[in-house]
Amino acid sequence: MRAADDLDQIDDLDWSVRTAVYSFITEQTRPPTVEEAAALLGVPREGAALAFQRLNQRHALFLEPGTLTIQMAHPFSGISTPFKVQANGRTYFANCAWDMLGIPAALHADAEIEAHYADAANTPVTLSVRGGHVYGHDGGTEGVIHFPLPFQRWYDDLVRT
C-alpha cells in the first residue's frame, strides 16, 4: 500500500476503479462499496480503498466525510435526493438540477424526471428527456434552472451547492 503522501498520484488502478464504480451504478442504481469494487476488479481491498481516496481528492468521486462510502459519482447520487430520474427501466438519484439532466446524457437514454422547484412551496415538477431534448409536464420546452452559486464556488461545499 502507498504512503498517505502518495494520495495525489493517480494511476491505472484508480481509473479502473472509477470505471467499475460507474458500471456498477448504471446496473445497480447505487455505488459499490470498497469491497464490491475490489471484488469486481480482483484487487485487494486496500488498493480499492486507496483508489477511492485518491479519486475523492481529485473530485472524480465524493466520499462521505471520514468514510469510504461514495456519496456522489457525478451525475449520480449515492443517496436518495429530491431529484429522481427514471431511465432504462431503473431509478437513479441526482445530486442537483444540473445532474438530473446529466444522468440521461451519461446513459444516452430518454428519462422521466421528478424534482422540486427551489421556491417557498417546494413545488414539484416533472420533466421528460426525449432524444436529447427536455420537455416540461405540459410538453413545452421552456423552463429555468437556478444555480444559487457560481460554478467557481461549487467545490467550496459541493454537497450543499
C-alpha angles and dihedrals in degrees: 000000000000126000118258091253088063092067090104094059107094114198140177093276090059092055091045089052091048091051090048091050092054093044090050092049094050090053102035100029090229134073120261124249118245088258092052092048091049091050092048091055098034093237131130116273090242091059092050091046092053090047090053089052094048092047089049091051090052092046091243087121131009119223126200104260113273094008142081092235114121110235096173138013100175124276090011124076120216090211136049112274137172088263106083119179124190114198135150090005093302135102119232131176124226127207096228145344091285092053094045086066092041094061095065089044092050092047094042086229143125114251148186114225129198116192142139133246114242091240128123091264094049086228114204119237131191121204134180128209112206123170091344094307126112119226130186124228088268092054093254126128099216119109147118132236114198123208110196094204132041115254092252089066100044094096092052086083108347096179092060096039 
